[in-house]
Amino acid sequence: MSTSATPPISYKDAGVDIDAGDALVDRIKPLAKKTMREGVLAGIGGFGALFEVPKRYREPVLVSGTDGVGTKLKLAFEWNMHDTVGIDLVAMSVNDVLVQGAEPLFFLDYFACGKLDVDTAAAVVGGIARGCELSGCALIGGETAEMPGMYPAGEYDLAGFCVGAVEKSKILTGREVQAGDVVLGLASSGVHSNGFSLVRKCIERAGAQHPATLDGKPFRQAIMEPTRLYVKNVLAALAQHPHTQDGAGGIKALAHITGGGLLENIPRVLPEGLAAHLRKGSWPQSELFAWLQQTAGIDDTEMNRTFNNGIGMVVVVAAAAAEATAATLRAAGESVYTLGTIAARGTGAAVVVA
């Protein structure tokens, strides 16, 4: 027994509410349960999650990805819009894993805050679960960290981690890409989760003069529209139009258009000596991106290296399979544009928009 007259200090007195954490776990469990799929042996609640690679894979190769949501979170705090940033978190990782031709298997999240607000955290994790459900990916575990003094009141940070699998013989490396291949673009749902430092500057510059709506949506909703999840539709297209080792047919490469835009992400999947020649105007510019460009006062090149500018995923496909691949993706619900072709690079840029 303590003989000191100093009163005891509990963990809650220090700023960490264990009961709130337990309440959040109770809210999360039914959300995570909706995402369960083949392979899950043990999920949320243990010290580690267990997953068995599905036996249908003969030579499975694991593909991993991690990402966050970036400064888009600042607008979520300011506008009290927390229910879709979890979708962004999932999409940024699963779309990256998809680029290798992989099927996302499971996802883990990390939510950190100064003081845990159960309703806010549950809204965020609800978005994460929804993103996993739409991607066929199990939300198998995660971490909620309440750290007094680390974050301002009402703010939090997010990180996500995804593991997928692909048959070794079906890995997309881009090595088979050659001159004459066609570049298809799949429409984005908006800004996704990149370029928000500039988006926030545009909002600040416009002040109260921003438009009430953009592309038929209220202004804030248009800005915060979550990142499109391409997984199910693109995996179906890959199954129907697989690449061949001789490079003569099918889908040969994918590029997720994130930070760096079209100009910096497409070259990541092109063999040395090749370039993507995109036709200016081959895809429409939405009201959202037109407003951002006008407000920021930047040229087309800066738009294409800052934002996805309307194209969230690029598909490089053999010319003979381009029309059929585009039709498959359109039938699944994607808006598909023929952006251009692959050509010898020479001394020019790796991506030319003209």
C-alpha positions as YAML, in Angstrom:
chain: A
units: angstrom
residues:
- id: 1
  name: MET
  ca: [0.00, 0.00, 0.00]
- id: 2
  name: SER
  ca: [1.27, 3.48, -0.92]
- id: 3
  name: THR
  ca: [2.07, 5.73, 2.02]
- id: 4
  name: SER
  ca: [2.28, 8.86, -0.13]
- id: 5
  name: ALA
  ca: [-0.45, 11.50, 0.09]
- id: 6
  name: THR
  ca: [-0.12, 12.05, -3.68]
- id: 7
  name: PRO
  ca: [-3.26, 10.72, -5.41]
- id: 8
  name: PRO
  ca: [-2.77, 7.90, -7.94]
- id: 9
  name: ILE
  ca: [-2.78, 8.65, -11.66]
- id: 10
  name: SER
  ca: [-4.62, 6.19, -13.90]
- id: 11
  name: TYR
  ca: [-3.90, 5.53, -17.57]
- id: 12
  name: LYS
  ca: [-7.15, 7.39, -18.33]
- id: 13
  name: ASP
  ca: [-5.90, 10.37, -16.29]
- id: 14
  name: ALA
  ca: [-2.81, 10.32, -18.52]
- id: 15
  name: GLY
  ca: [-5.03, 10.61, -21.59]
- id: 16
  name: VAL
  ca: [-5.47, 7.00, -22.73]
- id: 17
  name: ASP
  ca: [-8.99, 5.59, -22.47]
- id: 18
  name: ILE
  ca: [-8.84, 1.78, -22.60]
- id: 19
  name: ASP
  ca: [-12.63, 1.55, -22.41]
- id: 20
  name: ALA
  ca: [-12.97, 3.71, -25.53]
- id: 21
  name: GLY
  ca: [-10.51, 1.44, -27.31]
- id: 22
  name: ASP
  ca: [-12.53, -1.63, -26.33]
- id: 23
  name: ALA
  ca: [-15.71, 0.06, -27.53]
- id: 24
  name: LEU
  ca: [-14.08, 0.76, -30.90]
- id: 25
  name: VAL
  ca: [-13.01, -2.88, -31.28]
- id: 26
  name: ASP
  ca: [-16.60, -3.93, -30.63]
- id: 27
  name: ARG
  ca: [-17.75, -1.55, -33.37]
- id: 28
  name: ILE
  ca: [-15.08, -2.77, -35.80]
- id: 29
  name: LYS
  ca: [-15.62, -6.53, -35.48]
- id: 30
  name: PRO
  ca: [-18.92, -6.75, -37.42]
- id: 31
  name: LEU
  ca: [-17.50, -4.46, -40.12]
- id: 32
  name: ALA
  ca: [-14.42, -6.65, -40.52]
- id: 33
  name: LYS
  ca: [-16.56, -9.80, -40.54]
- id: 34
  name: LYS
  ca: [-18.19, -8.65, -43.80]
- id: 35
  name: THR
  ca: [-14.78, -8.72, -45.50]
- id: 36
  name: MET
  ca: [-13.86, -12.31, -44.62]
- id: 37
  name: ARG
  ca: [-12.82, -14.52, -47.52]
- id: 38
  name: GLU
  ca: [-11.07, -17.80, -48.29]
- id: 39
  name: GLY
  ca: [-7.69, -18.04, -46.59]
- id: 40
  name: VAL
  ca: [-8.50, -16.23, -43.34]
- id: 41
  name: LEU
  ca: [-7.61, -18.51, -40.42]
- id: 42
  name: ALA
  ca: [-7.65, -15.93, -37.63]
- id: 43
  name: GLY
  ca: [-8.40, -12.24, -37.88]
- id: 44
  name: ILE
  ca: [-9.05, -9.30, -35.57]
- id: 45
  name: GLY
  ca: [-8.49, -9.91, -31.86]
- id: 46
  name: GLY
  ca: [-5.27, -11.89, -31.79]
- id: 47
  name: PHE
  ca: [-1.67, -10.73, -31.54]
- id: 48
  name: GLY
  ca: [-1.22, -11.62, -35.19]
- id: 49
  name: ALA
  ca: [-3.59, -12.42, -38.05]
- id: 50
  name: LEU
  ca: [-3.30, -15.76, -39.87]
- id: 51
  name: PHE
  ca: [-3.89, -16.22, -43.58]
- id: 52
  name: GLU
  ca: [-3.39, -19.25, -45.80]
- id: 53
  name: VAL
  ca: [-2.63, -18.61, -49.46]
- id: 54
  name: PRO
  ca: [-5.50, -20.18, -51.45]
- id: 55
  name: LYS
  ca: [-4.59, -23.62, -52.80]
- id: 56
  name: ARG
  ca: [-5.72, -22.69, -56.32]
- id: 57
  name: TYR
  ca: [-2.34, -20.95, -56.72]
- id: 58
  name: ARG
  ca: [0.31, -23.35, -58.06]
- id: 59
  name: GLU
  ca: [3.29, -20.97, -57.77]
- id: 60
  name: PRO
  ca: [2.04, -18.07, -55.66]
- id: 61
  name: VAL
  ca: [4.12, -14.92, -55.45]
- id: 62
  name: LEU
  ca: [3.21, -12.47, -52.69]
- id: 63
  name: VAL
  ca: [2.94, -8.79, -53.58]
- id: 64
  name: SER
  ca: [2.83, -6.16, -50.83]
- id: 65
  name: GLY
  ca: [1.97, -2.49, -50.71]
- id: 66
  name: THR
  ca: [1.64, 0.28, -48.13]
- id: 67
  name: ASP
  ca: [0.39, 3.85, -48.28]
- id: 68
  name: GLY
  ca: [-1.50, 6.58, -46.47]
- id: 69
  name: VAL
  ca: [-4.05, 9.23, -47.38]
- id: 70
  name: GLY
  ca: [-1.82, 12.30, -47.13]
- id: 71
  name: THR
  ca: [-3.05, 15.83, -46.59]
- id: 72
  name: LYS
  ca: [-6.54, 14.94, -47.80]
- id: 73
  name: LEU
  ca: [-7.02, 14.15, -44.11]
- id: 74
  name: LYS
  ca: [-6.73, 17.86, -43.28]
- id: 75
  name: LEU
  ca: [-9.94, 18.48, -45.22]
- id: 76
  name: ALA
  ca: [-11.59, 15.48, -43.54]
- id: 77
  name: PHE
  ca: [-10.87, 17.13, -40.18]
- id: 78
  name: GLU
  ca: [-11.97, 20.59, -41.29]
- id: 79
  name: TRP
  ca: [-15.16, 19.44, -43.01]
- id: 80
  name: ASN
  ca: [-15.96, 16.59, -40.60]
- id: 81
  name: MET
  ca: [-16.05, 14.08, -43.48]
- id: 82
  name: HIS
  ca: [-14.56, 10.85, -42.15]
- id: 83
  name: ASP
  ca: [-16.59, 8.10, -43.79]
- id: 84
  name: THR
  ca: [-14.73, 7.82, -47.12]
- id: 85
  name: VAL
  ca: [-11.04, 8.41, -46.30]
- id: 86
  name: GLY
  ca: [-10.87, 4.75, -45.29]
- id: 87
  name: ILE
  ca: [-11.79, 3.82, -48.86]
- id: 88
  name: ASP
  ca: [-8.93, 6.03, -50.03]
- id: 89
  name: LEU
  ca: [-6.57, 4.22, -47.68]
- id: 90
  name: VAL
  ca: [-7.48, 0.81, -49.06]
- id: 91
  name: ALA
  ca: [-7.54, 1.93, -52.68]
- id: 92
  name: MET
  ca: [-4.06, 3.42, -52.62]
- id: 93
  name: SER
  ca: [-2.56, 0.05, -51.62]
- id: 94
  name: VAL
  ca: [-4.80, -2.43, -53.44]
- id: 95
  name: ASN
  ca: [-4.55, -0.52, -56.73]
- id: 96
  name: ASP
  ca: [-0.75, -0.61, -56.41]
- id: 97
  name: VAL
  ca: [-0.77, -4.37, -55.74]
- id: 98
  name: LEU
  ca: [-3.10, -4.85, -58.71]
- id: 99
  name: VAL
  ca: [-0.54, -3.31, -61.07]
- id: 100
  name: GLN
  ca: [1.59, -6.47, -60.77]
- id: 101
  name: GLY
  ca: [-1.45, -8.52, -61.77]
- id: 102
  name: ALA
  ca: [-2.04, -9.57, -58.17]
- id: 103
  name: GLU
  ca: [-5.27, -10.24, -56.33]
- id: 104
  name: PRO
  ca: [-5.35, -8.42, -52.97]
- id: 105
  name: LEU
  ca: [-5.74, -11.00, -50.20]
- id: 106
  name: PHE
  ca: [-5.72, -9.12, -46.91]
- id: 107
  name: PHE
  ca: [-5.33, -5.64, -45.48]
- id: 108
  name: LEU
  ca: [-4.23, -4.15, -42.15]
- id: 109
  name: ASP
  ca: [-4.70, -0.58, -40.98]
- id: 110
  name: TYR
  ca: [-3.00, 1.74, -38.49]
- id: 111
  name: PHE
  ca: [-5.08, 4.52, -36.92]
- id: 112
  name: ALA
  ca: [-3.25, 6.96, -34.62]
- id: 113
  name: CYS
  ca: [-4.72, 9.89, -32.70]
- id: 114
  name: GLY
  ca: [-4.16, 12.05, -29.64]
- id: 115
  name: LYS
  ca: [-7.55, 11.32, -28.06]
- id: 116
  name: LEU
  ca: [-9.77, 8.54, -29.37]
- id: 117
  name: ASP
  ca: [-13.22, 9.58, -30.54]
- id: 118
  name: VAL
  ca: [-15.05, 6.29, -31.06]
- id: 119
  name: ASP
  ca: [-17.60, 7.67, -33.54]
- id: 120
  name: THR
  ca: [-14.93, 9.24, -35.74]
- id: 121
  name: ALA
  ca: [-12.69, 6.19, -35.63]
- id: 122
  name: ALA
  ca: [-15.64, 3.88, -36.38]
- id: 123
  name: ALA
  ca: [-16.55, 6.03, -39.41]
- id: 124
  name: VAL
  ca: [-12.98, 5.82, -40.71]
- id: 125
  name: VAL
  ca: [-12.71, 2.07, -40.14]
- id: 126
  name: GLY
  ca: [-16.14, 1.63, -41.70]
- id: 127
  name: GLY
  ca: [-14.70, 3.15, -44.87]
- id: 128
  name: ILE
  ca: [-11.70, 0.83, -44.66]
- id: 129
  name: ALA
  ca: [-14.00, -2.19, -44.34]
- id: 130
  name: ARG
  ca: [-16.10, -0.97, -47.27]
- id: 131
  name: GLY
  ca: [-12.98, -0.56, -49.42]
- id: 132
  name: CYS
  ca: [-11.84, -4.07, -48.53]
- id: 133
  name: GLU
  ca: [-15.28, -5.50, -49.26]
- id: 134
  name: LEU
  ca: [-15.38, -3.86, -52.70]
- id: 135
  name: SER
  ca: [-11.88, -5.18, -53.44]
- id: 136
  name: GLY
  ca: [-12.50, -8.76, -52.28]
- id: 137
  name: CYS
  ca: [-9.82, -8.24, -49.64]
- id: 138
  name: ALA
  ca: [-10.06, -9.30, -45.99]
- id: 139
  name: LEU
  ca: [-9.63, -6.67, -43.27]
- id: 140
  name: ILE
  ca: [-7.64, -9.06, -41.14]
- id: 141
  name: GLY
  ca: [-6.13, -6.84, -38.45]
- id: 142
  name: GLY
  ca: [-4.87, -3.42, -37.49]
- id: 143
  name: GLU
  ca: [-3.74, -1.12, -34.71]
- id: 144
  name: THR
  ca: [-5.45, 1.79, -32.97]
- id: 145
  name: ALA
  ca: [-2.96, 3.99, -31.12]
- id: 146
  name: GLU
  ca: [-4.11, 6.70, -28.70]
- id: 147
  name: MET
  ca: [-1.10, 8.94, -28.03]
- id: 148
  name: PRO
  ca: [-1.81, 12.07, -25.96]
- id: 149
  name: GLY
  ca: [0.22, 15.06, -27.07]
- id: 150
  name: MET
  ca: [1.22, 13.58, -30.42]
- id: 151
  name: TYR
  ca: [-1.68, 14.93, -32.49]
- id: 152
  name: PRO
  ca: [-3.84, 18.08, -32.25]
- id: 153
  name: ALA
  ca: [-7.39, 17.62, -30.96]
- id: 154
  name: GLY
  ca: [-9.69, 16.13, -33.60]
- id: 155
  name: GLU
  ca: [-6.87, 14.94, -35.84]
- id: 156
  name: TYR
  ca: [-5.55, 11.47, -36.65]
- id: 157
  name: ASP
  ca: [-3.26, 9.72, -39.10]
- id: 158
  name: LEU
  ca: [-3.77, 6.61, -41.19]
- id: 159
  name: ALA
  ca: [-1.55, 3.99, -42.79]
- id: 160
  name: GLY
  ca: [-2.54, 0.84, -44.64]
- id: 161
  name: PHE
  ca: [-0.80, -2.38, -45.57]
- id: 162
  name: CYS
  ca: [-1.94, -4.84, -48.23]
- id: 163
  name: VAL
  ca: [-0.70, -8.28, -49.29]
- id: 164
  name: GLY
  ca: [-1.79, -9.88, -52.55]
- id: 165
  name: ALA
  ca: [-0.87, -12.91, -54.60]
- id: 166
  name: VAL
  ca: [-0.25, -13.61, -58.27]
- id: 167
  name: GLU
  ca: [0.63, -16.76, -60.16]
- id: 168
  name: LYS
  ca: [4.34, -16.55, -60.96]
- id: 169
  name: SER
  ca: [3.74, -17.06, -64.68]
- id: 170
  name: LYS
  ca: [1.17, -14.23, -64.72]
- id: 171
  name: ILE
  ca: [3.17, -11.44, -63.05]
- id: 172
  name: LEU
  ca: [2.89, -8.18, -64.98]
- id: 173
  name: THR
  ca: [6.40, -6.76, -65.36]
- id: 174
  name: GLY
  ca: [5.97, -4.64, -68.48]
- id: 175
  name: ARG
  ca: [8.86, -6.48, -70.14]
- id: 176
  name: GLU
  ca: [6.65, -7.54, -73.07]
- id: 177
  name: VAL
  ca: [5.57, -3.95, -73.86]
- id: 178
  name: GLN
  ca: [6.65, -2.97, -77.37]
- id: 179
  name: ALA
  ca: [6.20, -0.21, -79.92]
- id: 180
  name: GLY
  ca: [2.71, -0.26, -81.41]
- id: 181
  name: ASP
  ca: [0.96, -1.34, -78.19]
- id: 182
  name: VAL
  ca: [-2.10, 0.70, -77.24]
- id: 183
  name: VAL
  ca: [-2.46, 2.81, -74.09]
- id: 184
  name: LEU
  ca: [-5.93, 2.72, -72.53]
- id: 185
  name: GLY
  ca: [-6.97, 4.96, -69.65]
- id: 186
  name: LEU
  ca: [-9.57, 4.18, -66.98]
- id: 187
  name: ALA
  ca: [-11.35, 7.24, -65.61]
- id: 188
  name: SER
  ca: [-10.67, 8.36, -62.07]
- id: 189
  name: SER
  ca: [-13.44, 9.24, -59.65]
- id: 190
  name: GLY
  ca: [-11.80, 12.60, -58.91]
- id: 191
  name: VAL
  ca: [-8.58, 13.77, -57.30]
- id: 192
  name: HIS
  ca: [-8.21, 10.43, -55.46]
- id: 193
  name: SER
  ca: [-5.51, 10.95, -52.76]
- id: 194
  name: ASN
  ca: [-2.70, 12.84, -54.44]
- id: 195
  name: GLY
  ca: [-2.04, 16.52, -54.98]
- id: 196
  name: PHE
  ca: [-4.03, 17.65, -51.96]
- id: 197
  name: SER
  ca: [-1.42, 20.14, -50.80]
- id: 198
  name: LEU
  ca: [-2.19, 22.03, -54.02]
- id: 199
  name: VAL
  ca: [-5.95, 21.33, -53.76]
- id: 200
  name: ARG
  ca: [-5.98, 22.92, -50.31]
- id: 201
  name: LYS
  ca: [-4.10, 25.97, -51.65]
- id: 202
  name: CYS
  ca: [-6.73, 26.30, -54.40]
- id: 203
  name: ILE
  ca: [-9.54, 26.14, -51.85]
- id: 204
  name: GLU
  ca: [-7.75, 28.75, -49.74]
- id: 205
  name: ARG
  ca: [-7.23, 31.01, -52.78]
- id: 206
  name: ALA
  ca: [-10.87, 30.71, -53.89]
- id: 207
  name: GLY
  ca: [-12.28, 31.35, -50.44]
- id: 208
  name: ALA
  ca: [-16.04, 31.68, -50.53]
- id: 209
  name: GLN
  ca: [-15.96, 32.11, -54.32]
- id: 210
  name: HIS
  ca: [-15.67, 28.41, -55.09]
- id: 211
  name: PRO
  ca: [-18.48, 26.84, -57.17]
- id: 212
  name: ALA
  ca: [-21.43, 25.32, -55.34]
- id: 213
  name: THR
  ca: [-21.18, 22.13, -57.41]
- id: 214
  name: LEU
  ca: [-18.62, 20.36, -59.59]
- id: 215
  name: ASP
  ca: [-19.62, 17.60, -61.99]
- id: 216
  name: GLY
  ca: [-23.10, 17.53, -60.47]
- id: 217
  name: LYS
  ca: [-21.90, 17.00, -56.90]
- id: 218
  name: PRO
  ca: [-21.74, 19.45, -53.99]
- id: 219
  name: PHE
  ca: [-18.31, 21.10, -53.91]
- id: 220
  name: ARG
  ca: [-17.01, 19.32, -50.82]
- id: 221
  name: GLN
  ca: [-18.26, 15.93, -51.96]
- id: 222
  name: ALA
  ca: [-16.57, 16.39, -55.35]
- id: 223
  name: ILE
  ca: [-13.27, 17.22, -53.63]
- id: 224
  name: MET
  ca: [-13.50, 14.34, -51.15]
- id: 225
  name: GLU
  ca: [-14.80, 11.68, -53.58]
- id: 226
  name: PRO
  ca: [-12.87, 8.54, -52.64]
- id: 227
  name: THR
  ca: [-10.26, 6.87, -54.83]
- id: 228
  name: ARG
  ca: [-11.75, 4.47, -57.36]
- id: 229
  name: LEU
  ca: [-11.16, 0.79, -56.67]
- id: 230
  name: TYR
  ca: [-10.15, -0.88, -59.94]
- id: 231
  name: VAL
  ca: [-9.42, -4.34, -58.54]
- id: 232
  name: LYS
  ca: [-12.39, -6.52, -59.48]
- id: 233
  name: ASN
  ca: [-12.91, -5.10, -62.98]
- id: 234
  name: VAL
  ca: [-9.23, -5.16, -63.94]
- id: 235
  name: LEU
  ca: [-8.68, -8.67, -62.54]
- id: 236
  name: ALA
  ca: [-11.62, -9.85, -64.66]
- id: 237
  name: ALA
  ca: [-10.10, -8.18, -67.73]
- id: 238
  name: LEU
  ca: [-6.71, -9.77, -66.99]
- id: 239
  name: ALA
  ca: [-8.35, -13.20, -66.82]
- id: 240
  name: GLN
  ca: [-10.09, -12.62, -70.15]
- id: 241
  name: HIS
  ca: [-7.19, -10.93, -71.94]
- id: 242
  name: PRO
  ca: [-3.96, -12.32, -70.43]
- id: 243
  name: HIS
  ca: [-0.55, -11.25, -71.69]
- id: 244
  name: THR
  ca: [1.50, -13.80, -73.56]
- id: 245
  name: GLN
  ca: [5.21, -14.51, -73.09]
- id: 246
  name: ASP
  ca: [5.91, -13.61, -76.74]
- id: 247
  name: GLY
  ca: [4.35, -10.19, -76.20]
- id: 248
  name: ALA
  ca: [1.86, -10.70, -79.02]
- id: 249
  name: GLY
  ca: [-1.37, -10.44, -77.08]
- id: 250
  name: GLY
  ca: [-3.34, -9.31, -74.08]
- id: 251
  name: ILE
  ca: [-2.75, -6.84, -71.24]
- id: 252
  name: LYS
  ca: [0.99, -6.25, -70.83]
- id: 253
  name: ALA
  ca: [1.26, -3.57, -68.14]
- id: 254
  name: LEU
  ca: [-0.75, -1.49, -65.70]
- id: 255
  name: ALA
  ca: [0.12, 1.84, -64.09]
- id: 256
  name: HIS
  ca: [-1.71, 3.28, -61.07]
- id: 257
  name: ILE
  ca: [-1.75, 7.06, -61.58]
- id: 258
  name: THR
  ca: [-0.85, 8.50, -58.18]
- id: 259
  name: GLY
  ca: [1.72, 11.11, -57.07]
- id: 260
  name: GLY
  ca: [3.57, 12.33, -60.16]
- id: 261
  name: GLY
  ca: [0.53, 11.88, -62.38]
- id: 262
  name: LEU
  ca: [0.58, 10.45, -65.88]
- id: 263
  name: LEU
  ca: [4.02, 11.81, -66.65]
- id: 264
  name: GLU
  ca: [5.87, 10.00, -63.87]
- id: 265
  name: ASN
  ca: [3.86, 6.82, -63.32]
- id: 266
  name: ILE
  ca: [3.54, 5.43, -66.86]
- id: 267
  name: PRO
  ca: [7.36, 5.26, -67.36]
- id: 268
  name: ARG
  ca: [7.62, 3.00, -64.30]
- id: 269
  name: VAL
  ca: [6.13, 0.11, -66.34]
- id: 270
  name: LEU
  ca: [7.85, 0.76, -69.69]
- id: 271
  name: PRO
  ca: [11.02, -1.00, -70.87]
- id: 272
  name: GLU
  ca: [14.00, 1.24, -71.50]
- id: 273
  name: GLY
  ca: [13.92, 2.89, -74.91]
- id: 274
  name: LEU
  ca: [10.13, 3.14, -75.16]
- id: 275
  name: ALA
  ca: [7.76, 6.06, -74.61]
- id: 276
  name: ALA
  ca: [4.02, 6.56, -74.31]
- id: 277
  name: HIS
  ca: [2.62, 9.03, -76.85]
- id: 278
  name: LEU
  ca: [-0.72, 10.28, -75.58]
- id: 279
  name: ARG
  ca: [-3.12, 12.37, -77.65]
- id: 280
  name: LYS
  ca: [-4.10, 15.61, -75.97]
- id: 281
  name: GLY
  ca: [-7.88, 15.74, -75.60]
- id: 282
  name: SER
  ca: [-8.33, 11.97, -75.94]
- id: 283
  name: TRP
  ca: [-9.97, 11.98, -72.52]
- id: 284
  name: PRO
  ca: [-12.31, 14.66, -71.11]
- id: 285
  name: GLN
  ca: [-11.34, 17.12, -68.42]
- id: 286
  name: SER
  ca: [-13.93, 17.20, -65.63]
- id: 287
  name: GLU
  ca: [-15.24, 20.42, -64.09]
- id: 288
  name: LEU
  ca: [-13.23, 19.54, -60.98]
- id: 289
  name: PHE
  ca: [-9.88, 19.42, -62.74]
- id: 290
  name: ALA
  ca: [-10.75, 22.44, -64.90]
- id: 291
  name: TRP
  ca: [-11.48, 24.41, -61.72]
- id: 292
  name: LEU
  ca: [-8.23, 23.29, -60.09]
- id: 293
  name: GLN
  ca: [-6.20, 24.22, -63.17]
- id: 294
  name: GLN
  ca: [-7.84, 27.62, -63.53]
- id: 295
  name: THR
  ca: [-7.59, 28.43, -59.81]
- id: 296
  name: ALA
  ca: [-3.97, 27.31, -59.53]
- id: 297
  name: GLY
  ca: [-3.08, 29.00, -62.85]
- id: 298
  name: ILE
  ca: [-0.93, 26.08, -64.02]
- id: 299
  name: ASP
  ca: [-0.32, 24.63, -67.51]
- id: 300
  name: ASP
  ca: [-1.25, 21.21, -68.86]
- id: 301
  name: THR
  ca: [2.18, 19.74, -68.10]
- id: 302
  name: GLU
  ca: [1.98, 20.72, -64.44]
- id: 303
  name: MET
  ca: [-1.54, 19.27, -64.25]
- id: 304
  name: ASN
  ca: [-0.38, 15.96, -65.70]
- id: 305
  name: ARG
  ca: [2.51, 15.64, -63.26]
- id: 306
  name: THR
  ca: [0.58, 16.74, -60.14]
- id: 307
  name: PHE
  ca: [-2.84, 15.09, -60.47]
- id: 308
  name: ASN
  ca: [-4.26, 12.00, -62.13]
- id: 309
  name: ASN
  ca: [-6.14, 14.62, -64.20]
- id: 310
  name: GLY
  ca: [-9.02, 12.26, -64.87]
- id: 311
  name: ILE
  ca: [-7.18, 8.97, -65.51]
- id: 312
  name: GLY
  ca: [-6.68, 6.75, -62.46]
- id: 313
  name: MET
  ca: [-5.32, 3.60, -64.10]
- id: 314
  name: VAL
  ca: [-3.47, 3.06, -67.37]
- id: 315
  name: VAL
  ca: [-3.64, -0.25, -69.25]
- id: 316
  name: VAL
  ca: [-1.02, -1.08, -71.91]
- id: 317
  name: VAL
  ca: [-2.36, -3.75, -74.24]
- id: 318
  name: ALA
  ca: [-1.37, -5.39, -77.52]
- id: 319
  name: ALA
  ca: [-2.98, -3.54, -80.44]
- id: 320
  name: ALA
  ca: [-4.86, -6.65, -81.57]
- id: 321
  name: ALA
  ca: [-6.51, -7.02, -78.16]
- id: 322
  name: ALA
  ca: [-7.13, -3.32, -77.43]
- id: 323
  name: GLU
  ca: [-10.70, -3.08, -78.69]
- id: 324
  name: ALA
  ca: [-11.83, -6.27, -76.95]
- id: 325
  name: THR
  ca: [-10.10, -5.31, -73.69]
- id: 326
  name: ALA
  ca: [-11.74, -1.87, -73.72]
- id: 327
  name: ALA
  ca: [-15.12, -3.50, -74.35]
- id: 328
  name: THR
  ca: [-14.64, -5.89, -71.42]
- id: 329
  name: LEU
  ca: [-13.77, -3.04, -69.07]
- id: 330
  name: ARG
  ca: [-16.65, -0.87, -70.28]
- id: 331
  name: ALA
  ca: [-19.09, -3.74, -69.79]
- id: 332
  name: ALA
  ca: [-17.85, -4.01, -66.19]
- id: 333
  name: GLY
  ca: [-18.61, -0.31, -65.58]
- id: 334
  name: GLU
  ca: [-15.31, 1.43, -66.30]
- id: 335
  name: SER
  ca: [-15.09, 4.57, -68.44]
- id: 336
  name: VAL
  ca: [-12.31, 3.69, -70.90]
- id: 337
  name: TYR
  ca: [-10.42, 6.02, -73.23]
- id: 338
  name: THR
  ca: [-7.84, 5.22, -75.91]
- id: 339
  name: LEU
  ca: [-5.07, 7.59, -74.88]
- id: 340
  name: GLY
  ca: [-2.41, 6.75, -77.46]
- id: 341
  name: THR
  ca: [0.30, 4.25, -78.32]
- id: 342
  name: ILE
  ca: [3.76, 3.06, -77.32]
- id: 343
  name: ALA
  ca: [6.64, 4.17, -79.57]
- id: 344
  name: ALA
  ca: [10.42, 4.26, -79.61]
- id: 345
  name: ARG
  ca: [11.60, 6.92, -77.18]
- id: 346
  name: GLY
  ca: [14.64, 8.30, -78.97]
- id: 347
  name: THR
  ca: [15.90, 11.40, -77.17]
- id: 348
  name: GLY
  ca: [12.46, 12.60, -76.09]
- id: 349
  name: ALA
  ca: [10.48, 12.27, -72.87]
- id: 350
  name: ALA
  ca: [9.12, 8.94, -71.63]
- id: 351
  name: VAL
  ca: [5.56, 10.34, -71.85]
- id: 352
  name: VAL
  ca: [4.56, 12.80, -74.55]
- id: 353
  name: VAL
  ca: [1.16, 14.46, -74.53]
- id: 354
  name: ALA
  ca: [0.52, 16.22, -77.82]
...
